[in-house]
Each structure stands twice: as C-alpha cells, then as structure tokens.
Amino acid sequence: MKEIYLLAIDQGTTSTRAIIFNQKSERIASSQIELQQFYPQKGWVEHSANEIWQATLTVCRKVLQNASLEARQITAIGITNQRETTVVWDRKTGEPVHPAIVWQDRRTARLCAALKEKGLEPMVAAKTGLLLDPYFSGTKLQWILDKVDPDRRLSQAGDLAFGTIDTYLLWRLTNGRSHKTDATNASRTLLFNIHQQAWDDELLALFNIPKAILPEVENCAAEFGVTEKSLFAAEIPIRGIAGDQQAALIGQACFEVGSVKSTYGTGCFLVANTGKTPCVSQHRLLSTVAYRLNGETTYALEGSIFIAGAGVQWLRDALRLVKSAADTERFARQTDGDTGGVYLVPAFTGLGAPHWDPDARAAIVGLTRDSGIAHIVTATLQSVCYQTYDLLESIGKDAGQKMSLLRVDGGMVNNSWLMQFLADILNVEVSRPVISETTALGVAYLAGLQSGVFQDTADISKQWQCEKGFLPSMSPMRRRPLISGWHQALSRVLLK
C-alpha cells in the first residue's frame, strides 16, 4: 500500500511546529521554532504575526526536508492554533496593522467589567456559551479596531481582515485567496452564535464589529484552499482546521459523549464531549463547539486553566530554581509530594474556570523556615492537579455524572510523577497515549478525513493507543486534607 502523508501545522503560544504523519498515525518527521512573546504593559501579551508566519513557513519547509519528501507527496495540510489570539491585517498587503493580541492578554478587563455591569453577560453566554472575559477574541478585536480604525471606515470597506491565527496562516498560505476559519475557532470569538452556527448581528453590534471584516466559517474538515505554489514548489490542499484544544479532543479520539481529555501545555484545558446539544453550565464552564463535521455540530464543556506549563517556565526563567522542565520530576520525587503545607496559586494572569477572576494574582502560601526549593517546585506541579480537580468536579456536576477516565496530552504529561499525583487527586484513571502530539494529530486526522484517508470518526478511533495508564492509589485520608488546603490557599487570592 502506498504511504500517505499528512502535514500538521501546530501554531502554539510558545512555539510553531510542523509534523508529518502517515496514515497509521506514525510521526515521520517534525520541526519546531520557539516563539517570542512581548509584554508592552502589565497584563498585556503580544506576538508578532509576521514572526509567526515566517516561522510557519520555515518549519513546513524544514519538515519536508527532514522527511526527505516533496510537497507533491503530501496529501493535505491541517492547521491547529492558539485559539483566541487575535490578528487584524491589511487585505491588500497581508501586513498586520497591530501586533497579535495573545489569548492570555488582559487589557480589555475593564471593558468586560463594564458590559457585565450593564447586565449583558447572560445574553452573551446564551448565544456563545462563553463568559465576558478578556480571554476571548471579541473584545481584543474591538480594542484593535478602536485604535487603528475608530470610525470603522476601513473595516466596512473591506480593507481590513480579522482572524485568529488559523485564519491568518490560511490567508498567507493561499496568498490571500482564502479568508476562512472553522466552527471551533469561530466559537471562541464572542461573536458566533453556537446554536445557529453563524456570526450574530446583535453581538457584532454590541462590540462594534463590521461583518465585512470576518472570515467565512467552515466545517472542521473542509476544502479551505491550496497553498501558493511558490511556497513549497507544489500546491498542497488545506483540508483541516481546529483550535488547539478541540484538535486535541479529536486527536484523543474523544468522540463518545462523556469522554474527556485534558491538555497540559502553557495552560491546561479540560474538554468533555457533551454530544449534539450544548450543555448549559451552572459552574461557569464554557459551552463550546467540539467539532463540526458534515454540517453536524458536536458540543463540549470546557474548563480553562491559564497557567500550567507556564508555571514551570516561571520556575526556570524567572526564579531559576530549575534548569529544565525535566528537573521538576526529580524535585517532586525528593519530597514524595509532601510540600510541608506549601501551595502555589498560579494566578499570574488571573484565574480561569471555574473562578473567572481576572484580577486575582499569584501567591505562594504556607511558607515556613523549613520550606525549600523542592517544596516550591512540587507545589507548582501540584497546582496543576488541584486546578484540574476543580474543573473535573464542575464538569461532573454539570453533566450529571462522575468521569472515570481522563485522557491526557501535552508536554507536561511526560512527567510520570505528575501524572500519578493527578490520578491520585482526581481519584480517576489517567491515560497517556502513545502519540503525545495529539493537537497536531487531531488536525492531521481532519485533513485525512476530508481527503478520504479515514472514512469516519470510528475509523480514527481505531488509531488511538494507550502508552501508560495511571491508577489512583492515594487514600481518602490523605487526599481530602490536600484538596482542603488547596481551597484555603485559593481563597486568599480570589477577589470575587
């Protein structure tokens, strides 16, 4: 049988990657470039969209070289991206009119608070499944337009284009011929009605966003366009797009109602498949589009933790307590998980679900003269597990059932100590897949689905394999005080 190759572009918060998979989900080659972030003011986070584009071009060319393949041998491309990061560019030149505002950015917190005070959050949540928070794209887009197009003349004339990173990369890859996104990325903008699966006029008016600036919304597996021939010496069809967390859900083959995955990258994102009907959360979780295939939408509940792997980066780069992320497991094993009552609440950019407190700030609680580096490092790892516990408890209450299995992925899951502690705190089985790059794999699956490489989601599910399972072994007598201590530490930083 002839080998089939699918190229996944995985544009994340801290790096841009390209991975080539074959039809057996085997990784053939990869290439990665780290991405610089900019912090022009307190709470502001930006990227250079041009840097992202150049890095994407470089890793795609490099991965073809690493795999000893030519572009004509690639069946299709899939794109996955950091979801809410917002770009506005000039349609004629393709040049961004402002730096990309990253999903972590909090500059629109006052705007969100003002809209909440007017009592508008219930209406927004009913249409979008989201909350009024700076995390999402809508207020970021409004802020950029207020700065570069205050009277909206350029936007209404069609001179400017908006997109999340997937849309911007698609535009550049197709040399401006395709201005599209998929339903998962659209569902994260505060502008998209997830019930009607369309841009919402009332929401556009609320944020003063002209419809002419918006991309066309497609299924996750669709004909998005073809790459400009001069980029790779041949045209390559682009046939799959999904936001990173939904792509990971697909890569983890979570197609059954009630199946749950959690991705541990810069942040942590726990997503549960809720089926064909949106689930209205009573615990401030997000109801979002899991995926849309063949015009049929599947929904999900999502909880977002802003700081996961970013906490380890802080230990390494700011405090210099560790030289690499791998060092954290060694420190945690030294303490055997006993931090002596030390907790880290990593609210460096506020707290996400289920608290949604943009003004909360990080704290290390419980320090004594006996506290040392190993305790702080261990507490940083544990904070990820405690936050996941809060999310899983909330999702279980909203869905009316307790989850018994969690599929995990992302860079942090390579830490086996952390995964065991996660299983212990959650009191559920944690399953780590053979292929840890599930975000990239998910859009490779989508591109393959549209290309006929895979027949349906059941065909994709057959590809998933468990590398290692972690079963809970902690006694309730130890677990309960640890969780109680976490909630006490959390109460010290919450302002809402």
Number of C-alpha atoms within 10 A of each C-alpha: 3 5 8 16 25 27 31 30 29 27 29 22 21 15 15 24 22 29 24 28 22 19 18 13 20 14 17 17 19 21 20 19 16 13 16 13 13 14 11 9 9 10 17 17 20 21 22 19 24 17 12 23 18 14 21 24 19 17 21 26 18 17 21 23 15 15 14 10 15 13 20 12 14 20 19 26 28 30 31 29 27 21 28 27 29 29 26 26 21 16 17 11 11 17 14 19 18 18 18 25 27 27 22 21 21 23 19 19 17 13 16 18 16 12 16 16 10 8 11 15 17 14 13 22 19 15 20 27 28 23 23 22 24 22 27 26 27 25 25 26 24 19 18 19 22 13 12 14 16 14 12 16 12 18 23 15 11 16 15 25 24 25 27 29 28 27 27 28 26 25 23 19 24 21 17 16 15 20 24 22 28 24 27 29 31 32 29 25 25 27 28 26 22 26 16 10 19 15 21 18 15 14 19 17 12 15 17 19 22 17 17 15 22 21 20 16 20 22 23 33 27 20 17 28 20 20 23 18 14 9 16 17 12 16 19 23 21 26 27 31 37 33 34 27 28 32 31 29 29 27 30 31 25 22 22 14 14 21 21 27 27 26 26 21 20 21 19 26 25 25 31 29 27 23 19 14 12 21 20 17 18 13 16 22 25 26 27 29 30 31 27 19 18 11 13 9 21 19 24 28 27 30 27 24 25 24 29 24 21 18 23 24 18 16 21 18 13 10 10 11 17 20 12 13 16 13 15 24 18 16 18 23 14 13 14 13 18 15 22 16 16 23 29 24 30 25 22 18 20 23 25 24 22 21 19 20 18 23 17 22 17 17 16 15 20 14 15 10 5 8 14 13 13 22 24 23 27 26 24 26 27 25 20 24 24 21 26 23 18 17 26 23 17 22 30 14 15 18 19 9 11 15 20 13 19 24 21 25 27 20 15 22 21 14 16 14 18 22 24 21 23 27 23 22 24 25 20 18 20 25 22 23 20 15 20 20 18 26 31 30 30 31 33 34 33 34 30 28 22 21 20 10 19 16 12 15 17 12 14 24 16 10 16 18 14 12 11 12 17 19 18 18 13 16 11 12 8 11 14 13 11 18 18 11 16 21 16 13 20 22 12 14 21 19 12 10
